[in-house]
Amino acid sequence: DPRQKPFLKKGFLDFPKTFNKGIYLSDRNRIFLYRRKDTVTMAKLQIRKVGDEALRKVCRPVDAITPRILTLLDDMVETMRAANGVGLAAPQVGILRRIVVIEVEPGEVIELINPKIIAFSGEQDGQEGCLSVPGRWGMVKRPMHVTVRALNRKGEEFEITGHELLARCFCHELDHLDGTLYTDKAYSMDEDDE
């Protein structure tokens, strides 16, 4: 029955094998395209822009890593890539949970659940932009080296240290989890010429 609710299995939404035709169903910020052979293609999530109150809220910790959280991680990576970003925090897609995805090096995705900065050192000045603040750039002072402790998608605690751009990304994305935008810390701002 094509009206049957999909169920989660290994991170994918599956329909019974008898389902023949594609159908679009919306679920809050997502649009699912169901196809034959139990495959699904998800559209990117809507990125919230400056002025949206979700960007100014403090996010809640993730209590349990459920199939919904795993799907959110996958959707966030797809959304980040589609927008040509290097990082995305859950409140940027309207989800007030402490979740961040980062991909500074292509193919090397870092997923952080309940992340905390536990050490930092050095200093760097650099230009930052944000998918939630389109067309603007700002100069922001950040640490040169940052160590983060977080959970991975299996619920295992780990630590990761980033330098230069990755350190900047850690700071920028974790700020989002506390309702802070880089524009709050920028000491100068520019706009795109276009």
DRENFIKE-288143 format. One record per atom (N, C-alpha, C): residue in one letter; chain; atom name; x, z, y. Coordinates in steps of 0.02 Angstrom, whole numbers, plus 50000, padded with zeros to 5 digits. Last residue first. Example, Ala and Ser with C-alpha at 12.3 -4.5 7.8 and 13.67 -1.06 7.14 Angstrom:
2
> s,A,N,50642,50354,49888
> s,A,CA,50684,50357,49947
> s,A,C,50645,50394,50002
> a,A,N,50660,50390,49716
> a,A,CA,50615,50390,49775
> a,A,C,50660,50390,49835
This chain:
194
> e,A,N,51423,49710,52083
> e,A,CA,51369,49662,52069
> e,A,C,51302,49687,52095
> d,A,N,51509,49815,52100
> d,A,CA,51505,49766,52153
> d,A,C,51445,49720,52145
> d,A,N,51456,49980,52056
> d,A,CA,51475,49912,52037
> d,A,C,51466,49865,52096
> e,A,N,51516,50117,52157
> e,A,CA,51463,50079,52126
> e,A,C,51489,50011,52107
> d,A,N,51596,50278,52149
> d,A,CA,51594,50208,52167
> d,A,C,51535,50176,52132
> m,A,N,51644,50441,52205
> m,A,CA,51599,50398,52168
> m,A,C,51603,50327,52195
> s,A,N,51746,50587,52181
> s,A,CA,51730,50526,52218
> s,A,C,51689,50481,52174
> y,A,N,51743,50695,52100
> y,A,CA,51765,50707,52168
> y,A,C,51762,50644,52211
> a,A,N,51620,50746,51981
> a,A,CA,51660,50692,52011
> a,A,C,51680,50711,52083
> k,A,N,51533,50836,51930
> k,A,CA,51603,50856,51932
> k,A,C,51648,50805,51966
> d,A,N,51410,50778,51930
> d,A,CA,51414,50846,51956
> d,A,C,51486,50868,51966
> t,A,N,51430,50661,51861
> t,A,CA,51423,50657,51934
> t,A,C,51426,50725,51967
> y,A,N,51423,50696,51729
> y,A,CA,51490,50689,51758
> y,A,C,51487,50685,51835
> l,A,N,51296,50823,51710
> l,A,CA,51317,50753,51713
> l,A,C,51386,50749,51745
> t,A,N,51232,50950,51606
> t,A,CA,51280,50932,51659
> t,A,C,51298,50858,51654
> g,A,N,51160,51007,51502
> g,A,CA,51124,50981,51560
> g,A,C,51168,50962,51619
> d,A,N,51233,51037,51393
> d,A,CA,51216,51093,51437
> d,A,C,51184,51069,51502
> l,A,N,51260,50917,51336
> l,A,CA,51222,50965,51295
> l,A,C,51201,51026,51335
> h,A,N,51343,50852,51426
> h,A,CA,51273,50831,51421
> h,A,C,51230,50883,51385
> d,A,N,51466,50909,51396
> d,A,CA,51432,50929,51458
> d,A,C,51358,50910,51455
> l,A,N,51498,50837,51283
> l,A,CA,51477,50906,51274
> l,A,C,51445,50934,51337
> e,A,N,51536,50715,51345
> e,A,CA,51477,50718,51301
> e,A,C,51453,50789,51290
> h,A,N,51650,50754,51422
> h,A,CA,51593,50719,51452
> h,A,C,51530,50727,51410
> c,A,N,51738,50811,51327
> c,A,CA,51713,50849,51384
> c,A,C,51649,50819,51412
> f,A,N,51757,50701,51238
> f,A,CA,51733,50766,51214
> f,A,C,51701,50805,51272
> c,A,N,51811,50606,51328
> c,A,CA,51746,50595,51296
> c,A,C,51716,50660,51270
> r,A,N,51935,50664,51356
> r,A,CA,51887,50653,51410
> r,A,C,51816,50644,51381
> a,A,N,51993,50656,51230
> a,A,CA,51982,50722,51260
> a,A,C,51930,50717,51316
> l,A,N,51998,50517,51218
> l,A,CA,51956,50555,51172
> l,A,C,51942,50625,51199
> l,A,N,52091,50486,51323
> l,A,CA,52022,50462,51325
> l,A,C,51976,50502,51279
> e,A,N,52195,50621,51293
> e,A,CA,52180,50569,51343
> e,A,C,52106,50549,51341
> h,A,N,52157,50677,51128
> h,A,CA,52204,50671,51184
> h,A,C,52180,50615,51229
> g,A,N,52074,50795,51022
> g,A,CA,52078,50731,51056
> g,A,C,52125,50733,51115
> t,A,N,52056,50872,50868
> t,A,CA,52089,50873,50933
> t,A,C,52094,50802,50960
> i,A,N,51935,50956,50772
> i,A,CA,51966,50892,50790
> i,A,C,51995,50898,50859
> e,A,N,51876,51049,50633
> e,A,CA,51905,51047,50701
> e,A,C,51938,50980,50711
> f,A,N,51723,51086,50545
> f,A,CA,51789,51055,50551
> f,A,C,51812,51061,50623
> e,A,N,51603,51137,50424
> e,A,CA,51636,51150,50487
> e,A,C,51705,51116,50487
> e,A,N,51478,51039,50349
> e,A,CA,51544,51070,50343
> e,A,C,51576,51078,50412
> g,A,N,51363,50967,50345
> g,A,CA,51358,51038,50362
> g,A,C,51423,51075,50357
> k,A,N,51377,50834,50331
> k,A,CA,51367,50872,50269
> k,A,C,51360,50946,50282
> r,A,N,51406,50788,50456
> r,A,CA,51339,50774,50430
> r,A,C,51325,50808,50363
> n,A,N,51501,50929,50523
> n,A,CA,51491,50859,50508
> n,A,C,51422,50848,50477
> l,A,N,51509,51043,50660
> l,A,CA,51488,51028,50592
> l,A,C,51485,50952,50583
> a,A,N,51654,51089,50759
> a,A,CA,51586,51065,50749
> a,A,C,51570,51062,50675
> r,A,N,51769,51117,50887
> r,A,CA,51746,51139,50822
> r,A,C,51673,51119,50816
> v,A,N,51894,51028,50975
> v,A,CA,51824,51042,50966
> v,A,C,51812,51067,50894
> t,A,N,52021,51025,51095
> t,A,CA,52004,51037,51024
> t,A,C,51932,51060,51020
> v,A,N,52102,50916,51207
> v,A,CA,52043,50958,51194
> v,A,C,52033,50964,51118
> h,A,N,52211,50872,51335
> h,A,CA,52204,50885,51264
> h,A,C,52146,50933,51253
> m,A,N,52191,50858,51471
> m,A,CA,52225,50804,51436
> m,A,C,52217,50810,51360
> p,A,N,52036,50899,51555
> p,A,CA,52096,50918,51518
> p,A,C,52126,50857,51482
> r,A,N,51992,50808,51707
> r,A,CA,51977,50835,51641
> r,A,C,52042,50859,51609
> k,A,N,51916,50754,51854
> k,A,CA,51974,50789,51827
> k,A,C,51953,50822,51761
> v,A,N,51849,50596,51893
> v,A,CA,51838,50664,51868
> v,A,C,51902,50692,51839
> m,A,N,51774,50475,51989
> m,A,CA,51838,50504,51970
> m,A,C,51827,50578,51953
> g,A,N,51640,50370,51930
> g,A,CA,51666,50425,51969
> g,A,C,51734,50448,51944
> w,A,N,51519,50240,51947
> w,A,CA,51581,50265,51917
> w,A,C,51607,50321,51961
> r,A,N,51367,50152,51911
> r,A,CA,51407,50199,51952
> r,A,C,51466,50224,51912
> g,A,N,51285,50078,51827
> g,A,CA,51308,50048,51889
> g,A,C,51349,50093,51934
> p,A,N,51186,50212,51757
> p,A,CA,51210,50142,51758
> p,A,C,51233,50120,51827
> v,A,N,51191,50342,51687
> v,A,CA,51200,50333,51759
> v,A,C,51227,50262,51769
> s,A,N,51187,50344,51551
> s,A,CA,51128,50371,51586
> s,A,C,51133,50365,51662
> l,A,N,51310,50299,51515
> l,A,CA,51253,50257,51498
> l,A,C,51189,50280,51533
> c,A,N,51435,50322,51636
> c,A,CA,51389,50352,51589
> c,A,C,51331,50305,51578
> g,A,N,51610,50335,51679
> g,A,CA,51543,50307,51688
> g,A,C,51499,50339,51636
> e,A,N,51759,50388,51760
> e,A,CA,51708,50395,51709
> e,A,C,51644,50359,51729
> q,A,N,51932,50384,51789
> q,A,CA,51867,50358,51806
> q,A,C,51819,50366,51746
> g,A,N,52037,50532,51800
> g,A,CA,52018,50465,51776
> g,A,C,51947,50448,51795
> d,A,N,52168,50644,51780
> d,A,CA,52118,50617,51826
> d,A,C,52101,50548,51800
> q,A,N,52209,50781,51675
> q,A,CA,52209,50710,51688
> q,A,C,52155,50693,51738
> e,A,N,52305,50913,51605
> e,A,CA,52258,50889,51656
> e,A,C,52265,50815,51664
> g,A,N,52328,51045,51482
> g,A,CA,52347,50987,51522
> g,A,C,52292,50968,51571
> s,A,N,52207,51095,51356
> s,A,CA,52269,51103,51395
> s,A,C,52283,51039,51434
> f,A,N,52094,51191,51256
> f,A,CA,52109,51133,51298
> f,A,C,52173,51148,51338
> a,A,N,51984,51246,51127
> a,A,CA,52050,51247,51159
> a,A,C,52057,51184,51201
> i,A,N,51854,51233,51089
> i,A,CA,51887,51297,51073
> i,A,C,51957,51302,51103
> i,A,N,51699,51172,51123
> i,A,CA,51769,51165,51142
> i,A,C,51802,51232,51131
> k,A,N,51583,51141,50995
> k,A,CA,51608,51188,51046
> k,A,C,51680,51171,51060
> p,A,N,51437,51059,50925
> p,A,CA,51508,51062,50944
> p,A,C,51522,51114,50998
> n,A,N,51324,51034,50836
> n,A,CA,51338,51101,50865
> n,A,C,51412,51107,50887
> i,A,N,51403,50898,50766
> i,A,CA,51341,50937,50766
> i,A,C,51359,51008,50787
> l,A,N,51473,50744,50791
> l,A,CA,51482,50815,50805
> l,A,C,51413,50848,50809
> e,A,N,51558,50609,50726
> e,A,CA,51492,50640,50732
> e,A,C,51502,50716,50739
> i,A,N,51650,50474,50769
> i,A,CA,51655,50547,50764
> i,A,C,51585,50574,50776
> v,A,N,51699,50321,50699
> v,A,CA,51646,50360,50730
> v,A,C,51658,50434,50717
> e,A,N,51790,50197,50705
> e,A,CA,51807,50268,50694
> e,A,C,51757,50312,50730
> g,A,N,51756,50069,50743
> g,A,CA,51751,50086,50672
> g,A,C,51767,50159,50656
> p,A,N,51863,50067,50883
> p,A,CA,51811,50033,50844
> p,A,C,51814,50051,50769
> e,A,N,51891,50222,50960
> e,A,CA,51922,50168,50922
> e,A,C,51869,50134,50879
> v,A,N,51785,50299,51009
> v,A,CA,51836,50274,51055
> v,A,C,51873,50215,51023
> e,A,N,51641,50350,50983
> e,A,CA,51680,50297,50950
> e,A,C,51728,50267,51001
> i,A,N,51536,50488,50951
> i,A,CA,51589,50459,50992
> i,A,C,51624,50405,50950
> v,A,N,51389,50586,50966
> v,A,CA,51427,50536,50929
> v,A,C,51476,50503,50977
> v,A,N,51317,50749,50957
> v,A,CA,51356,50699,50995
> v,A,C,51386,50650,50946
> i,A,N,51198,50877,50975
> i,A,CA,51225,50823,50933
> i,A,C,51258,50771,50978
> r,A,N,51099,50991,50994
> r,A,CA,51170,50989,51008
> r,A,C,51204,50941,50960
> r,A,N,50944,50925,51059
> r,A,CA,50983,50957,51006
> r,A,C,51057,50946,51021
> l,A,N,50830,50857,51122
> l,A,CA,50865,50916,51148
> l,A,C,50897,50957,51093
> i,A,N,50821,50690,51146
> i,A,CA,50820,50740,51092
> i,A,C,50862,50800,51114
> g,A,N,50834,50584,51234
> g,A,CA,50775,50626,51239
> g,A,C,50768,50678,51184
> v,A,N,50952,50523,51232
> v,A,CA,50897,50486,51200
> v,A,C,50835,50531,51194
> q,A,N,51029,50615,51293
> q,A,CA,51026,50549,51325
> q,A,C,50974,50504,51292
> p,A,N,51031,50723,51208
> p,A,CA,50984,50724,51264
> p,A,C,50979,50657,51301
> a,A,N,51135,50680,51114
> a,A,CA,51064,50678,51096
> a,A,C,51017,50682,51157
> a,A,N,51261,50574,51186
> a,A,CA,51236,50641,51168
> a,A,C,51161,50637,51158
> l,A,N,51388,50459,51154
> l,A,CA,51317,50469,51168
> l,A,C,51297,50539,51144
> g,A,N,51524,50347,51190
> g,A,CA,51497,50412,51172
> g,A,C,51423,50416,51190
> v,A,N,51555,50223,51228
> v,A,CA,51603,50255,51183
> v,A,C,51580,50325,51162
> g,A,N,51443,50079,51237
> g,A,CA,51468,50144,51257
> g,A,C,51520,50169,51208
> n,A,N,51367,49963,51221
> n,A,CA,51439,49958,51236
> n,A,C,51467,50024,51263
> a,A,N,51241,49974,51175
> a,A,CA,51249,49983,51247
> a,A,C,51322,49978,51269
> a,A,N,51258,49965,51040
> a,A,CA,51218,49913,51072
> a,A,C,51227,49915,51148
> r,A,N,51328,50085,51017
> r,A,CA,51362,50020,51008
> r,A,C,51325,49965,51044
> m,A,N,51226,50179,51042
> m,A,CA,51289,50180,51079
> m,A,C,51324,50113,51076
> t,A,N,51133,50142,50942
> t,A,CA,51116,50138,51013
> t,A,C,51178,50136,51057
> e,A,N,51205,50171,50825
> e,A,CA,51180,50103,50838
> e,A,C,51165,50093,50911
> v,A,N,51222,50309,50843
> v,A,CA,51280,50265,50838
> v,A,C,51260,50193,50854
> m,A,N,51088,50351,50842
> m,A,CA,51129,50361,50902
> m,A,C,51191,50316,50901
> d,A,N,51048,50321,50712
> d,A,CA,51016,50287,50769
> d,A,C,51058,50293,50832
> d,A,N,51129,50411,50640
> d,A,CA,51136,50339,50630
> d,A,C,51107,50299,50689
> l,A,N,51078,50534,50691
> l,A,CA,51149,50517,50697
> l,A,C,51160,50441,50691
> l,A,N,50943,50522,50648
> l,A,CA,50960,50525,50719
> l,A,C,51033,50507,50731
> t,A,N,50960,50530,50510
> t,A,CA,50934,50468,50540
> t,A,C,50950,50465,50614
> l,A,N,51004,50663,50503
> l,A,CA,51048,50609,50480
> l,A,C,51025,50542,50508
> i,A,N,50889,50728,50550
> i,A,CA,50952,50734,50588
> i,A,C,51000,50678,50568
> r,A,N,50801,50695,50446
> r,A,CA,50786,50674,50514
> r,A,C,50848,50677,50558
> p,A,N,50856,50761,50336
> p,A,CA,50857,50688,50338
> p,A,C,50842,50660,50408
> t,A,N,50943,50901,50415
> t,A,CA,50887,50871,50377
> t,A,C,50895,50795,50377
> i,A,N,51032,51033,50433
> i,A,CA,51044,50961,50435
> i,A,C,50995,50928,50386
> a,A,N,50972,51162,50536
> a,A,CA,50979,51134,50469
> a,A,C,50988,51059,50475
> d,A,N,50986,51194,50671
> d,A,CA,50983,51248,50621
> d,A,C,50995,51223,50551
> v,A,N,51072,51145,50810
> v,A,CA,51041,51118,50749
> v,A,C,51044,51173,50696
> p,A,N,51037,51226,50968
> p,A,CA,51079,51211,50910
> p,A,C,51038,51181,50853
> r,A,N,50963,51143,51110
> r,A,CA,50961,51194,51058
> r,A,C,51008,51175,51001
> c,A,N,51025,51105,51275
> c,A,CA,51003,51086,51208
> c,A,C,51007,51145,51159
> v,A,N,50963,51121,51435
> v,A,CA,51012,51147,51388
> v,A,C,50985,51135,51317
> k,A,N,50922,50979,51539
> k,A,CA,50904,51036,51497
> k,A,C,50963,51057,51453
> r,A,N,50941,50864,51607
> r,A,CA,50960,50926,51642
> r,A,C,50942,50989,51601
> l,A,N,50893,50758,51538
> l,A,CA,50965,50759,51551
> l,A,C,50988,50824,51584
> a,A,N,50757,50773,51542
> a,A,CA,50791,50789,51479
> a,A,C,50866,50794,51490
> e,A,N,50712,50723,51665
> e,A,CA,50724,50795,51659
> e,A,C,50759,50815,51595
> d,A,N,50787,50585,51738
> d,A,CA,50747,50608,51681
> d,A,C,50764,50682,51669
> g,A,N,50885,50564,51829
> g,A,CA,50819,50579,51855
> g,A,C,50772,50602,51800
> v,A,N,50970,50438,51740
> v,A,CA,50974,50493,51788
> v,A,C,50907,50501,51822
> k,A,N,50885,50387,51588
> k,A,CA,50925,50374,51649
> k,A,C,50922,50435,51695
> r,A,N,50895,50379,51411
> r,A,CA,50865,50410,51471
> r,A,C,50913,50401,51530
> i,A,N,50882,50246,51303
> i,A,CA,50930,50289,51339
> i,A,C,50897,50314,51403
> q,A,N,50791,50229,51157
> q,A,CA,50789,50221,51230
> q,A,C,50837,50271,51262
> l,A,N,50878,50167,51012
> l,A,CA,50839,50218,51047
> l,A,C,50841,50203,51122
> k,A,N,50868,50005,50933
> k,A,CA,50904,50059,50967
> k,A,C,50855,50106,51002
> a,A,N,50776,49981,50782
> a,A,CA,50794,49961,50850
> a,A,C,50830,50020,50882
> m,A,N,50825,49967,50614
> m,A,CA,50799,50009,50668
> m,A,C,50822,49983,50735
> t,A,N,50775,49893,50469
> t,A,CA,50817,49883,50527
> t,A,C,50787,49924,50583
> v,A,N,50776,49919,50295
> v,A,CA,50746,49933,50360
> v,A,C,50797,49921,50414
> t,A,N,50729,49871,50129
> t,A,CA,50777,49877,50183
> t,A,C,50741,49891,50248
> d,A,N,50656,49843,50012
> d,A,CA,50667,49913,50033
> d,A,C,50721,49920,50085
> k,A,N,50627,49710,49996
> k,A,CA,50687,49737,49962
> k,A,C,50705,49806,49988
> r,A,N,50557,49664,50156
> r,A,CA,50559,49664,50083
> r,A,C,50624,49696,50059
> r,A,N,50550,49777,50297
> r,A,CA,50556,49713,50265
> r,A,C,50555,49720,50190
> y,A,N,50503,49852,50447
> y,A,CA,50506,49858,50375
> y,A,C,50507,49788,50344
> l,A,N,50569,49907,50587
> l,A,CA,50549,49843,50558
> l,A,C,50558,49850,50483
> f,A,N,50526,50033,50700
> f,A,CA,50552,50015,50635
> f,A,C,50526,49947,50615
> i,A,N,50575,50099,50849
> i,A,CA,50531,50048,50819
> i,A,C,50563,50029,50754
> r,A,N,50579,50259,50927
> r,A,CA,50605,50209,50881
> r,A,C,50552,50158,50864
> n,A,N,50529,50364,51001
> n,A,CA,50578,50321,51033
> n,A,C,50602,50264,50990
> r,A,N,50385,50374,50914
> r,A,CA,50414,50400,50976
> r,A,C,50464,50350,51004
> d,A,N,50376,50254,50816
> d,A,CA,50380,50325,50804
> d,A,C,50419,50355,50862
> s,A,N,50285,50107,50770
> s,A,CA,50324,50145,50819
> s,A,C,50322,50219,50801
> l,A,N,50307,49972,50662
> l,A,CA,50274,50036,50673
> l,A,C,50316,50074,50723
> y,A,N,50285,49809,50608
> y,A,CA,50315,49851,50658
> y,A,C,50274,49915,50665
> i,A,N,50320,49732,50453
> i,A,CA,50271,49763,50497
> i,A,C,50308,49808,50546
> g,A,N,50338,49598,50334
> g,A,CA,50366,49644,50384
> g,A,C,50310,49672,50427
> k,A,N,50270,49596,50166
> k,A,CA,50274,49570,50235
> k,A,C,50304,49623,50282
> n,A,N,50275,49665,50040
> n,A,CA,50299,49597,50048
> n,A,C,50312,49576,50120
> f,A,N,50295,49797,49931
> f,A,CA,50282,49781,50002
> f,A,C,50314,49714,50019
> t,A,N,50332,49834,49807
> t,A,CA,50279,49784,49812
> t,A,C,50264,49763,49883
> k,A,N,50421,49938,49816
> k,A,CA,50449,49871,49806
> k,A,C,50397,49816,49811
> p,A,N,50374,50051,49948
> p,A,CA,50371,50029,49878
> p,A,C,50393,49956,49872
> f,A,N,50502,50080,50072
> f,A,CA,50433,50067,50053
> f,A,C,50432,50050,49979
> d,A,N,50616,50192,50150
> d,A,CA,50598,50146,50096
> d,A,C,50523,50140,50089
> l,A,N,50742,50221,50263
> l,A,CA,50670,50225,50252
> l,A,C,50651,50172,50202
> f,A,N,50895,50305,50223
> f,A,CA,50857,50245,50239
> f,A,C,50783,50258,50227
> g,A,N,50962,50419,50181
> g,A,CA,50970,50398,50250
> g,A,C,50931,50336,50268
> k,A,N,50923,50438,50048
> k,A,CA,50992,50420,50063
> k,A,C,50999,50391,50133
> k,A,N,50764,50420,50098
> k,A,CA,50804,50419,50037
> k,A,C,50873,50394,50054
> l,A,N,50608,50465,50162
> l,A,CA,50680,50462,50172
> l,A,C,50716,50464,50106
> f,A,N,50463,50359,50159
> f,A,CA,50497,50422,50143
> f,A,C,50572,50410,50150
> p,A,N,50320,50297,50249
> p,A,CA,50386,50289,50221
> p,A,C,50416,50358,50204
> k,A,N,50149,50303,50201
> k,A,CA,50202,50329,50243
> k,A,C,50270,50317,50210
> q,A,N,50056,50155,50173
> q,A,CA,50086,50216,50146
> q,A,C,50143,50238,50191
> r,A,N,50014,50034,50209
> r,A,CA,49999,50088,50256
> r,A,C,50028,50154,50232
> p,A,N,50041,49948,50105
> p,A,CA,50085,49946,50163
> p,A,C,50071,50001,50214
> d,A,N,50042,50000,49941
> d,A,CA,50000,50000,50000
> d,A,C,50044,50000,50062
